[in-house]
Amino acid sequence: MGIHFTRARGATVLGSILLLASCDTGIAPSSPSRGKDIGAATVTAGAFTFENFELGAAPGTDCPGPSGCTNGAAEPAIRADATGTFYVSSELGLSAGTLAWKSTDGGLHYTALVSPNQLSQAAGGLATGGGDTDLGVAPQANASGVHNVYVASLSLANVTVSASQDGGQSWSKNILSATIPLDDREWIAADQASKVCISYHDIVTFNIDVNCSFDAGATFTQVGSAIDVAHAFLLEDNEIGNLAIDPNSHVIYQVLSGIATATEALLPTSFHAVWIAVSRDGGQTFTDHAVYVNPNSSVSYGHQFVNLSIDRAGTVYVVYTDDHNLFYSFSTDGGGTWTGPIQINQAPSATAIMPWSVACAPGQLNVVWYGTSFFDGRAPDNYPASAAWYVFFAQNLNAAAVGSTFAQVAATPVVHFGGVCEGGISCTGNRDLLDDFGIAANPITGSASITYSDDQPGNTGSDDHTAIATQTAGPTICSGT
């Protein structure tokens, strides 16, 4: 549930930290149980079918199941390892901890794991972290034949990285993973069998730091900066996106939105540029490239969050929203040049926010977002109570070609009504959907599993929970090489 702020010029760091810490306290529901289980729902639209259900909080709980399938977490992340096992993490809030789940049957059932970072296993107990969560899985197996799993969470003072080398049965914790303390909005990505990297904003410089570990998260010894010297003007004016590593080339990518030129740093402007930082030396140095710069400087892509994914051919896809429509750009040369923007969302999703993507076989891309049929030019925070939000799913089986099209469906029942605030802890409106969610694809079958936040049936923060939509029918994205 993190901070997600743009550093104000002239603000004192200490003042910012005190304000941010006090504002973030208590955002998360204090209890993972809301007293009853939420029933499963099958959604069939077009050629696609998705099974939707809530996840459980107690370790060992299997969902969907006869009881115990309820939680009070939000803003989840999801990844799949090379065996087709899905892992999900979801946050309870700063110092309250992180919940985690695992599916070994293609996303049809998820079993609750012990918390990656809580000091006690009572959900909502004291934890070394629990803010913004992200998750990574190693593309190669460790010496035991298991793919390492990593969960990152935020404590504001630092970043906690919890690592499991036994499929989520147990976790080791590194509570000082960030080399530079006092941090916001971390991301994590794994490579090979035991390399893992994190990126984050350090509050002192508002740089996007990238730290890498070569011992499965026990120590983070390599320090890099995603913002290169030629683009130092972005230090004060950027919104961090996710971190990803190509498992074949080992190139590291960090995406962000921000201003377009050094001149714009002198005058107020919106984040009308999308950037990508590329490292070809394992994260030691980065070179920044423009993905897309909108000539209209009043348009902003500085919304949670610009997102990138990589297919098996090394094509990189970046998705971004202007708070109305959702676009993507793609690069077939490792981030140097880009094609786009290309609009993704179609009616009935007139508004599309908080996108996430997953790519698999060459050219095959899935994208999800929160969408509603309402749009009248206002920010989503001011939408009327009648605005109904769904998780929309779009698939393109030839996304690395201009003129290709997406098949789009709503993958869930209604997940929220009314306004959606995207301002982090500065929100004064409804923040039940928090700031992001995710999708992963089973690399063996290609079927998708989506994890999302849902405040139904009561449409209040106390009803917030993490849910799953797993694809059971329709075209998949991992066919081919």
N, C-alpha and C positions, 0 to 999 in steps of 0.2 A: 504494500500500500504506500509506498515510499513518498518521496518528496517531489521530485520532478519539477524543479524550479529553474528559471533562467536567472543567472547571477546578476543582481543589480549593481551597476557601477557605483563605487563609493561606499557600498554597504560593508560593515565590519563583519569579519568571519565569525567572531564570537557571538555577536548579536544574531546572526543568521542561524547559528547552531542552536542557540537557546530557543529562538522562536520556532524553529522547525521541530525540535524535539518535543516542545510542549504542544504544538499543533497536531503532531502525529499520534500522540498518546490517545488511546481509546477509540481509534477509528474502527479497528476490527471488532467483530462481535466477541464478547468475553467468553462465550461458551460455544463449544462445537455442536451442541445438541439443541434442537428447537422443539423437542417434545414429540415429534412424529416423523415417520418416514414419508418421503415424497415418492409417489408411484411412478413406475416407468411409463414411457410413452413411445409409441412407434410412429415415426413420421415418414410418409412416402410422398415424394414429389418428383414428377418426371420419371427418369430412369433410376432414381436414387431412393434408398431406404436407410434410415438411421434409427438405431435404438437409443433412447435417451433415458438416463437414470442418474440418481444422486449417488455420491460416494459416501462410504462410512468413515467414522473417525477412530473407532477402537481398533488397535492392532489385531490383525487376523480376520477382521470383518470382511466377508465376501459379498460384493454388491454387483448386480441386484441380488437380494436375498430375502429371507423371511422377516428379518428385523435388523435394526442397527445401522441401516443405510442412511445416515444423516450426518451433516457436518456444518460447521459455521465458518468455513474458510472461504477465501476468495482470491481472484487474480491469479489463476493457475498457469502452470507451464507443463508441457508434455513432450516427450521424445520417445523414439523407438530404437532399440539396439539391432544389431545385425541378425539376431535370431528371431526377430519379430516380437520381442517382449516390449510392451509399453510401460513407461514410468511417468507418473504425474506428481508434481509438487504443488502445494497451495499454501498461502500464508494466513496466519492468524493475527499478524500485526507485530510491531516492534516489541521485542522482549517476550512475546507470547509464543513464538515458535512456528514451525512449519509442519504441515501434514504431508504424507506421501503415500502413494499407492502403486500397485504393480498388476499388470495383466499378462498372463501367459497363454490366453486363448483367443488372441486377436482382438481384444478390447470388448469382448462380450461380458466379462466379469472382471472386476478389479478388487484386489485384496489390500486392505490397509496395512501399511508397514509401520514399524516403530518410527517415531519422529526422528528426522535426521539431526535435529539440533536442540530439542528440549532437554533440560537437565533432569526432568522427571517425565514419565510417559503419560501423565495425566494431561490430556489435551488442554491447551491454554495455560500450562505451567510455565515457570520461568525458563527462558531460553537464551542462548547466545546468538541472537538474531531474530528472524521472524518477519522482518520487513520484506520488501520486494524479493520475490523468489525467481530463480531461473534454474534450469536443469540441463545437464549434459550427459551423454553416454559415450564411452570410448568406442571407436570404430573397430578396434582390434581387441582380442581377448587377452586377459592377463595370464600369468603362469598357471593359474588354476583352471583356465578355460572359461572364465567368466568375464563379461564386459563390465568394466568399472562404471559406476554411476556417481554423478556429482550433483549436489544441490547447493546453490549459492543463496544466501539471504543477507539482509542488511541489518546492521545494528546502529547505523549512523556513525558511531565511533570507528567502525571498520566493516569489513566484509567477512562473513563466516562461510567457509567452504566445507561441506560435509561430504565425505567420500565413503562409498561402500564398494568393497572388492568381493562381496559374496551375494550379489543380487538383491541388496536391500535388507538383508537379515540383520546387519550391524553397520554402524557408522563411526568413522573417526572424524574429529572436528578440528579445524584450524580456524581459530577466531580472529587471527591477525593476517588474513590472506592478502589484504591490500597493503602494498608497500608504503603508500602514502595514506595516513589516517584521515578521518573525518570525510565520509564518503556518501554518495548518493547513487541510486539506480545502477546496480551492477548487472552484468550479463556474464554468461559462462559458456565455454565451448571446449570440447575434448578432441584430442588427436592421438592416433596410434594407440598403444596399450596403456600408457601412463602419463601422457602429457595433457595438461589442462590449463587453459588460460581464462582470466577474467578481465573484464573492462568495466570502468566506472568513472564517474565524475569525482575528482577530489575537490572539495569545497574551497580550498585555498586558492587554486589557480583556475578552476573550472575546466582544466584539461581533461581529455579522455585518456586515462591511463590504461595500459594493457600490461598485465603481469602474468607470467607463465611459470608453471611448475612442471618439473620433469620426474617427480616422484609421487604421482597420484594425489597431489594437493597437500602433501605434508609440509612442503616449503615452496614459497614463490620467490624465485631468485632472479628472474629476468624481468627487467623493467623497460617498457617502451611507451612511446607517445603516439596515439593515433592521429594527432594533428601535427602536420609537418611544419617546418619553418616558413615555407612559402604561404601557408594558410593560417598563420598565427592569429589573424583577425577573428578566426572562429572561436578562439578561446573564451571570449566573453559572451558569445552569441551562438549557442548550439543546443540542440536537443539530441541526446544520445539514443541510438537504436541498438539493435542486437549485434552480437559477435558471432561469427561463424568461421569454420575451418574446412577447406576442401580436403576430404580424407585421401584423395588420390595425389594431388599436387602439393598438399600441405600449405597452400597459400592461406593466409589469415585475412579476413575481411571484417571491417567495422563500419557500420553505416550510421549516418547522422543527418539531421537537417540543420539549416542555419542561414545566416546572411550570405550574400553572394560575393561581396568585394570588401576590401579594406576601407574604402570610402564609406560604405554603409555602416561601419562600426562607429563612425562619428555622429551619425544621425539615426533616430529611431526608424526601424524598418522591420518587416516581418521576416520569418524564416521561409523565404520563397525559393531556396536552393536545397537540393538533396545532394549529399556528398557520400563518397565511399573512400575509406582508407584501406590501402592494400599493402600487405607485408609479404615479401618473397624470401625473407631470411628468418622465418620462424617467429616473428613478432619483435625482433630487435629494432627495426626501423619500418616506417610506413611512408607511403606516398599517397597523397590525396587527389582524387579525381571527382569532377562534377558529374553526377548522374543526370540531373536536369535542373536548369535554372529557369524559372518562370519569368518572362519579361515584365509581368505585372507584379511589382514589388509589394502590392497589398495582399496578395494571395499568400497563405501560410501553410506549410507542410509540417509545422512544429507541433504536431498533435501526437499523442501516444499511439503507436510508435512507428517510425519508419522501420521496415523489416526486410531482411534479405534471406534468401535461400539459394542453394546450389544444386544443380542436377548432376547426374553421373558423368556427363560429358564436360563438366566444368563451367557450363553456362550459369551466370549469376543473375538472379532476379531480385529486383528491389520494388517493394510495394509501398505506396504512400497516399495519404488522403488530404484533401483541402477542407475537410469538415463537411463536405457535400458529396463529392464523387471520389472514387478510389481508382488509382492508376498503377501501372507497373512499367518499368523499363528493364531491358535485359542487355547483357554484355556477353559476347562470345569470345572475347580476348582477355579475360581475366580482370575486367574492371576498367580497362583503359578507355574504351569508347562504348557508347550506349545508344540503344534504340528506344524511343519512347518520348513522351508518355503515351500510354495506351489505356483507355478507360476499361475497367473491369465490371463495375456494378451496372445492372440494368433494372428496369422496373420489375417488381414493385419496390426495390430498394432505392428510394430517392435520396436517402442519407446513408453514408457508409463510413464507419469510424472503427478505430482500434484494429487494424488488419494484422493478420499473421499468415504465413505461407509455408508450404513444404513442397520441394521438388524431388523428383526421383529419377526415372528413366529419362534419357535425353528429350528435352522439350516438354516434359509432362509436369504440370504445375497445379496444385490445389491452393486456393486462397479462401480464408474465412474472415468475417467481420461482423460487428453488430450493425444491423440495418433496420430502417423503418421506412414506411411509405410516405411519411410526413417530411416536407421541406418547404420553408417559406422565406429562406434567407437568413433567419436568425441562427445563432449558435445553438447547438443541441441542448445546452443547459436550460434554454428558455422554451423548450417544446411543451406543448399542452399535455395534459394527463391522458388525452386520447391517443397519443403517439404510441404505437405498439412496436416493441423491439424484438427481433429474432436474431439468431445466429444464421447468417447466410453463408452458403458454401458455393464456390465456383470452381470449375475444373476446365483446364485447357490442355489438350493432348498434343498441341503443336505450338506451345507458347513462345518458342524461339523463332517464330516466323511472323512477319508483319501481315495483318489481315486475318490471323487466326481468331477463333471465337471461343467464348466461355459458355459452358452449360451452368446455369445458376439455379439454386433451389434454397428454400429455407429448411435448415436441417433440424430445427428445434421447434417446440411450441413457443409461445410468447415468454421471454425471459425478463421483461421489464416494461412498465408503462411510464410515460412522461419524460421529463428532462433527464439528460445525462451530462454531468459536469466532467470536464477533462482537465481541470486545473490543478490536479494533485491536492495537496493539503490546503491550497488557497481556495478550494471550492466552498461556496456558500449554498450551492444547489445540491441536487441529488447525486450521490457518488456510489450508488449501489453496485454499478458494474465495474467500479474501480478503474484500472488503467490498461489492462491487457489480458489476453487469454491465448490459447494456442491450438495448433493442429499438428499431428504427426501421421506418417504413413508407414504401415507394415512393409518393410522392404522385401518381404517374400511374397505376400499376396497383393500388395498395393492398396489395400483398404485403409480408409482413414479413420482415426479416432480423434475427436475434438473434445477439449476440456474447456468449460466456460463458467462464468458466474451467472447466477440466477437468483432473483429476489422474489420469486413467486412461491406461494400464492398470495402473500400479503403485500407485496410491492413495497417493503420496508427493509431497512438495513438489518434488522433483527432476523429477517427471513433469508438473508444472503447465504448462499451455499455454493459449493463446487459440484458441477454435474458433468456428465459425459454424453456425447453423441457419437456412437460408433457405426460406421457404414457397414451395412449387411447386404446391400445390393447396388448395382450400378457399375459403370466403368471405373477402373482403377488406374493408378499412375505409375506402377513399377514394371509394366510390361516392356520388353525390349532389353537392351544391354545396359 
